[in-house]
Amino acid sequence: MNDREKTIEKLERFAQNKGLSYSKIANMIGIGGSTLSEIRKGTYKGQMEEYLMKIEDFLERHKSGMKRITFSANTEVKRKIFFAIDTIKKYVASNAANEILGSAKIAYIIGRAGIGKTHSLQEYRRIYGAKILFITAENGDNATVMMRKIARELKMDHKKRVYDLKEEIKTRLKFTETIIIIDESEHLTAKVIDNIRAIVDQTGIGLVLSGTEKLRHQITGLRGEYEYLYSRAVIWMLLSELKIEDVDAIFRKFINDDLHYYKEEQIVKIVSYLYKESKGSARILENLLGMVTLLINEGENFEKTGGLINMDYLKAASRMISTI
């Protein structure tokens, strides 16, 4: 393979990964689209060397960015979370169709931090859009703060008196098939959750509370005082850590257009290592893949790797993010 072919191979891989047209790339490089087309075909009659250097400079500028997991692979965590929310969705659809105001229907999603709960919840919201109010709870959030967060999600004036705000929220949400999803719900006290439950009771909408084991202990440990928070649960979805099949699905989607550059035995070996090093955590897995992507695209490393992940760089990435 000559220099032109090597450069064009890297350019084509870049175009695939970024989803860019060659006319857009030509514009970014500062050359004509027809010129770039001829260079790719090898038919350009001008100063080929000069333009190849421009292309190499362009690739160098853009290869240092960190690749992130910006997608949701079909993992067991995602499937279970989608099932839990779909269950609530059926209840609220029935409530809206029949104008039923009964006890709130709550889905509790419980799992350790870092296994991909937030990613999957956000993916569900992207799919169902306006019917989902997505709120992240924080330490110290009281009932007033949560009312204002709900109001902001509804694009309401959230600076009103809390009582007026709550009444307007109920009016706005009644029989709308809306589902409120609260991520990191372990930060909320049972009293605050109960305040939100009251809104759900009076509007026929649904409530999904996602959190760690701390959330489960809060709800089950106060069954006397807040029995209705426990009894209104239509589903407790207990999530386990990532399985090797999940890591495999995530990695294959991560490398995506480069998949055909890898041999199957390479993928199996990489996935096995990722599974061991990530310890079932999607967060650690993302950090590992992000770091190894930086390493393989850094300076001279790119010349050796062609932008493809291998075991040497994966182990180096693991050493760099490991604290043990």
C-alpha positions in Angstrom: 0.0 0.0 0.0 1.5 3.3 -1.1 1.3 6.6 0.9 -1.7 7.9 -1.0 -3.7 4.7 -0.3 -2.7 4.8 3.4 -3.9 8.4 3.7 -7.1 7.7 1.8 -7.9 4.7 3.9 -7.6 6.8 7.1 -9.7 9.5 5.5 -12.4 7.1 4.5 -12.5 5.6 8.0 -12.7 9.1 9.5 -15.6 10.0 7.1 -17.5 6.8 8.2 -16.9 7.4 11.9 -18.0 11.0 11.8 -20.8 10.5 9.3 -19.4 13.3 7.1 -19.8 13.7 3.4 -16.7 14.1 1.3 -17.9 17.5 0.0 -18.1 18.6 3.7 -14.7 17.2 4.4 -13.2 18.9 1.3 -14.7 22.2 2.6 -13.2 21.7 6.0 -9.8 20.9 4.5 -10.0 23.9 2.2 -9.8 22.1 -1.2 -12.4 21.6 -4.0 -14.8 18.6 -3.8 -13.8 17.5 -7.3 -10.1 17.7 -6.4 -10.6 15.5 -3.3 -12.6 13.0 -5.5 -9.7 12.7 -7.9 -7.2 12.3 -5.1 -9.3 9.5 -3.7 -9.4 7.8 -7.1 -5.7 8.4 -7.7 -6.4 10.3 -10.9 -5.4 13.8 -9.8 -2.7 15.2 -12.1 -1.5 18.1 -9.9 0.6 18.4 -6.7 -0.7 15.2 -5.1 2.0 15.3 -2.4 0.9 18.8 -1.2 -2.8 17.8 -0.9 -2.0 14.5 0.8 -0.1 16.6 3.5 -3.2 18.8 3.9 -5.4 15.7 4.4 -2.9 14.3 6.9 -2.8 17.6 8.8 -6.6 17.6 8.8 -6.8 14.0 10.2 -4.2 14.9 12.8 -6.3 17.9 14.1 -9.4 15.8 14.4 -8.1 12.4 15.7 -7.4 13.6 19.3 -11.0 13.9 20.4 -12.2 11.4 22.9 -14.8 9.0 21.6 -17.7 8.6 24.1 -20.5 6.1 24.6 -23.2 8.3 23.2 -25.6 5.4 22.4 -27.6 2.9 24.3 -26.7 -0.7 23.5 -29.3 -3.5 23.9 -28.1 -4.6 27.3 -30.1 -6.5 30.0 -30.2 -3.3 32.1 -31.8 -1.4 29.2 -34.3 -4.1 28.5 -35.4 -4.3 32.1 -35.7 -0.6 32.5 -37.7 -0.3 29.3 -40.0 -3.1 30.5 -40.5 -1.3 33.8 -41.4 2.0 32.2 -43.6 0.3 29.6 -45.5 -1.3 32.4 -46.3 2.1 33.9 -47.1 3.5 30.5 -49.9 0.9 30.1 -51.4 2.0 33.4 -51.4 5.7 32.6 -52.8 5.1 29.1 -55.7 3.3 30.7 -56.1 6.0 33.3 -56.3 8.7 30.6 -58.6 6.7 28.3 -61.1 6.0 31.1 -60.4 9.1 33.2 -59.5 7.0 36.2 -58.0 8.6 39.3 -56.9 5.8 41.5 -53.8 5.1 43.6 -50.5 6.1 42.0 -48.7 3.4 40.0 -45.0 3.5 40.8 -42.1 1.6 39.2 -38.9 1.3 41.4 -35.7 0.6 39.5 -32.9 -0.4 41.8 -29.3 -1.0 40.9 -25.7 -0.1 41.9 -24.2 3.1 40.6 -22.5 2.9 37.3 -24.3 0.1 35.6 -26.0 2.2 33.0 -29.4 3.2 34.6 -29.2 6.9 33.6 -28.1 6.1 30.1 -31.1 3.8 29.6 -33.5 6.2 31.2 -32.3 9.0 29.0 -32.6 6.8 25.9 -36.3 6.1 26.8 -36.9 9.8 27.1 -35.3 10.4 23.7 -37.8 7.9 22.2 -40.9 9.1 23.9 -40.1 12.8 24.2 -42.8 15.1 25.6 -44.6 12.3 27.5 -41.6 11.9 29.8 -40.5 14.4 32.5 -36.9 13.5 33.4 -35.6 14.9 36.7 -32.3 14.2 38.5 -32.6 14.4 42.3 -29.7 15.8 44.3 -28.6 15.8 47.9 -30.8 18.1 49.9 -33.7 18.4 47.4 -36.8 19.1 49.4 -40.5 19.1 48.2 -40.2 22.8 47.1 -37.1 22.1 45.0 -38.7 19.1 43.4 -41.9 21.1 42.6 -39.8 23.7 40.9 -37.9 21.1 38.9 -41.1 19.5 37.7 -42.4 23.0 36.7 -39.2 23.7 34.8 -39.6 20.5 32.9 -43.1 21.6 32.0 -41.8 25.0 30.9 -43.9 26.7 33.5 -43.1 29.8 35.6 -41.4 28.0 38.5 -41.1 31.1 40.7 -44.7 31.1 41.9 -45.8 30.2 45.4 -45.3 26.4 46.0 -49.0 25.8 46.6 -50.0 27.6 43.4 -47.3 25.8 41.5 -48.4 22.4 42.7 -52.1 23.1 41.8 -51.0 24.3 38.3 -48.8 21.2 37.8 -51.8 19.0 38.7 -54.0 20.9 36.2 -51.4 20.7 33.5 -50.7 16.9 34.0 -54.2 15.5 34.6 -54.9 12.5 32.2 -52.0 13.4 29.9 -50.3 10.0 29.9 -47.2 11.7 31.3 -44.6 9.7 33.2 -42.3 11.4 35.7 -38.9 9.7 35.9 -36.7 10.7 38.8 -33.1 9.5 38.5 -30.9 9.2 41.6 -34.0 9.0 43.8 -32.0 7.7 46.7 -31.2 11.4 47.5 -34.9 12.1 48.3 -36.5 11.4 51.7 -39.6 9.3 51.8 -41.5 12.5 52.7 -40.5 14.2 49.5 -41.3 11.2 47.4 -44.7 11.1 49.1 -45.3 14.7 48.1 -44.7 13.7 44.4 -46.9 10.6 44.9 -49.8 12.9 45.9 -49.5 14.6 42.5 -49.5 11.3 40.7 -52.5 10.1 42.7 -54.5 13.2 41.6 -53.6 13.3 37.9 -53.5 9.7 36.7 -49.9 10.0 35.5 -47.1 7.6 36.2 -44.0 7.7 38.4 -40.7 5.9 37.9 -38.1 6.1 40.7 -34.6 5.0 39.9 -31.8 4.7 42.5 -29.4 2.5 44.4 -30.2 0.0 47.2 -30.5 3.0 49.5 -33.8 3.9 47.8 -35.1 0.4 48.4 -34.1 0.4 52.1 -35.8 3.8 52.5 -39.1 2.6 51.1 -39.2 -0.9 52.6 -37.8 0.3 55.9 -40.7 2.8 56.4 -43.6 0.6 55.5 -45.5 1.7 58.6 -45.2 5.4 58.1 -45.3 5.4 54.3 -47.1 2.2 53.6 -48.7 3.6 50.4 -45.2 4.2 48.8 -44.6 0.5 49.1 -48.1 -0.7 48.3 -48.3 1.5 45.1 -45.3 -0.3 43.6 -46.5 -2.2 40.5 -43.0 -3.3 39.8 -39.6 -3.5 41.6 -37.0 -3.9 38.9 -33.8 -5.1 40.5 -30.8 -4.7 38.2 -27.6 -6.7 38.2 -24.3 -5.6 36.9 -23.3 -5.8 33.2 -22.9 -9.4 31.9 -20.3 -10.3 29.3 -23.0 -10.3 26.6 -23.8 -6.7 27.5 -20.1 -5.7 27.3 -19.9 -7.5 23.9 -22.9 -5.5 22.6 -21.5 -2.2 23.9 -18.1 -2.8 22.4 -19.4 -3.9 19.0 -21.6 -0.8 18.8 -18.7 1.4 20.1 -16.4 0.3 17.2 -19.3 0.3 14.8 -18.0 1.2 11.3 -14.6 -0.2 12.2 -16.0 -3.6 13.0 -14.9 -5.2 9.8 -11.3 -4.2 10.5 -11.3 -6.6 13.5 -11.0 -10.4 13.5 -13.6 -12.1 15.6 -10.9 -13.7 17.9 -9.6 -10.1 18.5 -13.1 -9.0 19.6 -13.6 -12.0 21.9 -10.3 -11.3 23.6 -10.9 -7.6 24.0 -14.4 -8.1 25.3 -13.2 -10.6 27.8 -10.6 -8.2 29.1 -13.1 -5.3 29.2 -15.6 -7.4 31.2 -12.9 -8.3 33.7 -11.6 -4.8 34.1 -14.9 -3.0 34.2 -16.2 -5.2 37.0 -19.8 -5.0 35.7 -19.8 -1.2 35.7 -20.9 0.7 32.5 -19.2 3.8 33.9 -15.8 2.1 34.2 -16.3 0.5 30.8 -17.0 3.9 29.3 -13.9 5.4 31.0 -11.8 2.5 29.6 -13.0 2.8 26.1 -12.6 6.6 26.2 -9.0 6.4 27.4 -7.9 3.7 25.0 -9.4 5.7 22.1 -7.3 8.7 23.2 -4.2 6.5 23.4 -4.6 4.8 20.0 -5.2 8.1 18.3 -2.3 10.0 20.0 0.7 11.1 17.8 2.8 8.2 16.6 0.4 5.7 18.2 -2.1 6.3 15.4 0.6 5.3 12.8 0.9 2.0 14.7 -2.7 1.3 15.4 -4.5 2.9 12.5 -7.1 4.0 15.1 -8.0 0.5 16.0 -8.0 -0.8 19.6 -5.6 -3.6 20.5 -4.7 -5.4 23.8 -1.5 -3.5 24.4 -3.2 -0.1 24.4 -6.2 -1.4 26.3 -4.0 -2.7 29.1 -2.2 0.7 29.1 -5.6 2.5 29.4 -6.6 0.2 32.2 -3.4 1.0 34.2 -4.1 4.7 33.7 -7.6 4.7 35.1 -7.1 2.0 37.8 -7.0 3.1 41.4 -6.2 -0.4 42.8 
